[in-house]
Amino acid sequence: MAGVAEVSYADFHCEKNNQEHRTAEISTKRLIVRRGQIFHITVQFNKSQCNPDSDRFALTAETGPRPSPTSGTKVLFPLKNSINAKKWSGVVVSNNGTLLSLAISSSPNAKIGRYTLSLLSSTDYQIKSFKLGEFILLFNPWCSDDEVFLDSAEQREEYVMNEDGIVYVGHCSFINKRPWYFGQFEENIVDICLKLLDNNRKCLNTPEKDYMRRNDPVYISRVVTAMVNCNDDRGILQGKWNEPYSGGAYPWSWNGSVAILHQWNRYGCRPVRYGQCWVYAAVACTVLRCLGIPTRVVTNFNSAHDTNGNLTIDKVYDERGRECGGQNDSIWNFHVWVESWMARNDLKSGHDGWQVLDPTPQEKSEGTYCCGPAPVNAIKEGAVDMKFDVPFVFAEVNADQVSWICRRDGGKEKISVETRHVGRNISTKSCGSTDRDDITHNYKYPEGSNQERAIFTKADLTNRPQREKKLQIHVKTDESVNHGSDIKVLISISNCSPVNMVCKLNFNAQIMKYNGIPLSQAITKNVQEIALEANEERTVPLEVSYSEYGNYLENQHLIKLIALAADVATNENVLAVKDVAVVNPDITIQILGQPILNQQLMAEISFRNPLLVPLLDCVFTIEGVGLIDEIQQMNVREIKVNETTTVTVQFTPKRMGPRKLLVDFDCNRIKDVKGFKNITVQCFKLI
C-alpha cells in the first residue's frame, strides 16, 4: 500500500512572482504578492513517492495569531481544474511524480498580511500536511475585484509605485515645494508596516477581531492614520509645534519616511520626535502605498480647525487690533493630509474614489486620534452625515472666518464675515510630473457661486447676512517679501457715507506659526486719527522693517498685517487682514559631470547671505537615495553680508534612473532652506 507523498522542498519562484506582482522592488528573496492575482510555486517530493493518478492535494493559507475558518483567517481550498478569480483557488499545472507545479490565486477580498501556506496530500488511506513556507499578501489596485482597484495605469504608477514625491507648504499666495522620499519599497519597510498594524490598540486587545477585518481598506486606513501619531497608542510620530525641540529632530529636518520608520522599529515602537502635519501625512502615504492602497499627499491652504463644529472660525481682536489668544479655533497657513483610493461599500452608492485620511492628531474620531476616510465627493456636496469625519473636513475647506472686537468692558462686536478665506489652492503633485495639480474643485464649488453657498447653507443650516459698512479699510502690500527685506504697506481707508468723519487707525504686524497660532511678539504702529470727508478715500503708508520682525521668525514664516479703524463718533469698527509670506533665499545646485552608475560625481552647492548681518553656525545637509550612502553635513562658520559661499560634495551613484539630490541649509538666522536637483543616472556615458 502506497503512503502519502513526502514533500522535500517548495520553490516559491520569488523573483518571477514578485516581478509579475510589482513587488520585486521590495524583495526578490521572499514571496510578496497582491491579492486576486495568480502566482506559481513548485513542490518537490521525495523520489517516486508522488502518484499523479491517486494522490489528491489541497492547500491551506493561514494568517494571524489564531487562524480559523470562521474568521476568514484560515482558508482550505482543493486544487481543481481552473482558477476561480473570486476566491482562493489553485490548479495543478503539471505533475510528473516528483515535481508538482501549482498556480494559486488568493481572493480579491482576502485579509492582507503574513501567511503560512501548507499543502495537504492525501490518498484513500492517509492525509498529511506539509508547511511549504510563508508569504506576504498586499492589496491589489490592478485587480478589478479588489476594493482599491484604480482603473488608470498612469495613476497606479504614481500613487502606488512612485517612491519620490512633493509636499506643498507655505502660503496660498506663495506655495513652496518640499521634496519627499516615501521609500515604500525600501528594505524592511513592508515588515515595519505590518508591525504597525499589529501594534494598533484593537489588535493588542482582540487580535482575532482585528485580523478578521484586515481585508477592508476602510478599516486598514483608519488603523494607519491612528498609528502614524502616538497620541493614544504605540504610534510612530510625536507632534510638536513650538520650541524647544530637544530630544528629537526638528520637524522640518525630515526629507523622507524611511529614517522615521526605521527609528520607530529599531527602538521598540517608541515615538519618533518630532513631526508636524506634512511629516504625519508623508509617513502615512508611505505606509498606505506599501500596503497597496493608492495614496497621494494633499495640502489645503488656509485650512480651518473648527473645534466646536459650528462651521465658523472666530478671530478675536482687542480695540488696538491685536489678535487675542485663547481661542480654540484656528486657521493654519496650510495643512497636509492624504487621499486614498478605495470603494466605500459601507456607504450608499456614489462615495467610492478618493477619501481624505488625516493622521495629524487634531480631534478624536470614535475615541481615537484619527480622521477619515471621508469621501471627497461627500465633502463637496456637504453630505455631513457620511462617515468618517466628513463634518470636520468640510469645515477645514469651507468654514467662514468671523472677526470680533473684544471691548474693554468685556463686550464683543462682530465686525466681519469672510466666506472665501478658507480652503484655498488645495494641491497635490501632478500624476507623472513634478507640476502642482490644483484639486480645489474636487472639494468645493467655485467660491461665491450659488452652488457653493447652497452647499454651505445645507451643511450649516444658518444664514449670516452682512451689513454694508460706511467705513471701509484695506491693506495693500506684496503677497510675499524676501527674507531680510522691509515690508512696505499701504493702508487704504474709505468713508462711504455722505457726511464727514474722523477715524482712529491701529496697525499691527503679528508673527504667526504655520498652524495659525500667534506668537506673543507683535509690532504695533502709532495710533493715528484721520479726518475723512464725505466719500473720500485716504491712503496711509507704513513700513515694517526687517529689524522689527527678523528676530522672531520661525519655520514656515508668515506675518499677519492687521489694520483696525474705528469711527470716533459712532465707534463703528472695520478690520482688514493681510498675510505676507517671508521667502527664504534659494540654494543653487550645479552637477559637475555626467551622472554614470558607479562613477564618482561632484556637485557644487552655493548660498548667498541676503541679510544685513553675518550668518553664523551654517550647516549644509546633503542626501539622496541611490546617490549618497549616508547623509553628509558640511559646516561653514560664517557667511558675511552679501557673501556667497560654495561647498562641494562628491558621491558615487549606486542606482540608475531618476534621482534627487536634496540639500538643506540652516544657520542662526535662517532655517529650513530647501533645495533639490533632479538627476538621471545612466548605466554608461552618453556620447
Steps between C-alpha positions, in 0.01 A plus 500: 500500500648833392525774760453873469774673304755687712590858407873563460484880443290772336623762255296822520668648189529828689677698232256412220185524712606828659578649161151407378339636819705824489667432834851417380610847615425381854682168470577210268608274789155436644151472356298823510184490290181700447158360565277379218798423271653165404845394621688177437689260727672165453493219757774238496410157640727225619594282206224285349258555789246719323237324292331744264210258448407429861636782720267788576616846604361804676653817639450700819589867544506635856559844647483645849568365849212249511386429144148367456263435209220693671705823512631454148860486625535132406399388153498141371462458125542190284694505176253497213500523122479879478560817700197670655593869497241582769653289779806307613569233242778296342567265212762237423694626199712184476588191705769255395506295818776691677431862400163665549449838329212709637322823406335672797277805530386664820158654539482866391341555842760308700652630823832670437810410698731206566381155401614145552433273200463125556434207268260221595585176323260208530421154371205279587685393812706791625517885525809703571562874524827663395593857573628643171604842620387855571398789279363855532171600339424864410208695355484497120405820313550308172220252581152616396338303784719656769343789690809713431488441122613811311417492130794707376848364434650849529335563837600157634859578405481835682292416806628147575840454337663844514736537795580867437251774575443867564323652798364853461543744788517876554216739436213505251661789313853359518505120478826315565602148401653258749646189334423184695628145461220261595717189459215252529710230334816551706640214706281386792237770445228243422587318825480827694161575345366160607652554844314830517171317437582247773563778752169678460280499808227283348750233404668504842160468672325249270741379229253255345245775435768730361635240257146417396462858368831523316332440166333843523695806378266727697598325822869478413518867405345606831750284686788657308386859566466419870841332518701766316446726803580377851232688691307198626703196390850378417500714188787630294524878538478744787383844397645830615421850374727719708857534622696336650532182299748344740520123507404464137523635147352827377182405308625680188832309502336183365519441125355150488305232684757219506719636783189569710358149454836335565548702818154405629571135427854500637410651837211276599209705359593807700368815330735687270548866589378722336237533230260759365218459252703447181719240676194312630341502156812394312566208736136390466540515122802271521316242711184501289687476169712218642186306595365555149244777554536780239580816697606858436600789725266801493551852638213730594603867528322716759378185667241544774513310828141521622493358852130550579346399168318830433672554160644834610851593606480783748785751507494743792694828505535759770419868443855565379476231233715239671386141464399353834619151584297232671261407219480130424416557134786582265588533133824332397706658220491152355404155618605173341306174487478207258238367264468126442305332222248233599145379469261594782278196524408614851320806358220553254612505138681799356776540759774281356829654389729742682462506879657751740715348774676721752748357754581837661346481850252789498170353620387153607291277277306227682731551798829484305723767348443423135294649219326337204459345260267784397377485138618806309173515303303498827704799616425685178127433528479585870387146589607542862307191612752275321773321691773547587558858622348678200380800711852565628661487154210701351579777749871484416427605143175697540473669842424873511744723685320731743691792653405657834613799701526438873435823686657602828166457674491134393245542222559359151408641161491301178670713237542276196420162347742372237355219290787449253807486722498133600587211268724651233719341232452141618805337343664168420784390276385448144484146374815417308669840536644739758231762435244604760144384443232729646212275610291760685213428261483143638421637846274797433310689236649836390517747789203733510299295251138419572590132526778564752282714728209256467723210606632703796146593607393137467783392728478796736123561521564865588513825312745781566403813307753783513417866534675740265724725708551872447867478592722265300865407528750300291862395548707513181843340476683228311389142567855408599825664606856370477659398829693805618285761323273767645124475443344803331131541583222728380189531717200615295213650705171599335209705631201364308248735666371848399632657824849577621659274761811460709639152546765351723750259340691219670752284314672181615736250344463162667750215460305177444580132528387297201221341704331837552628566853637854552829554677493739792711755313299754301630810323264789569501832316387830652129568515395772257182702468404558139241753381297379201262714302180353358576221247873559536773235487835553672818293477740468793852364424662285767808279524590191700878479495698177512664623819154497661391151395818306413586381850165330546468297182457125525461225245227556234528876543180704482419852615139602546438870443194626688345842449209609721315827446223642718262788434559729798139624498316168471776263619431282195799270436635362174783253464735398219749215517777413256739205521853547374727201441869545576692323223829326566790551259577231245765231508681455169607145411722429201595147391854478365524216252267232368314275749627148427427193711787415738709796382596789728304821449536847647246769590558867586254650748483879536315729740501882526440684826214748433500656848676810630670293771738203473360147514662278763516125565394412146432135415438346158335156520515292181324172429360303210372143481704305248754782483649540849532208742482708817385855569790744463533822697730792423556779751583861417582718798389832348352645181556875485246757380428456126759224485439182299650182637547181299554146627585197291373147557625183332287188469467183294150417363401142587159488331391577147214718387353825636648604836487809723790669671353677805667791679392667824658819639468620860676774697441726798270740307345293221371146526352235273628626167435214258643430159506199273635394165348231280767264366456217250765234551603310186670161483758629252633831373296672232699605194 
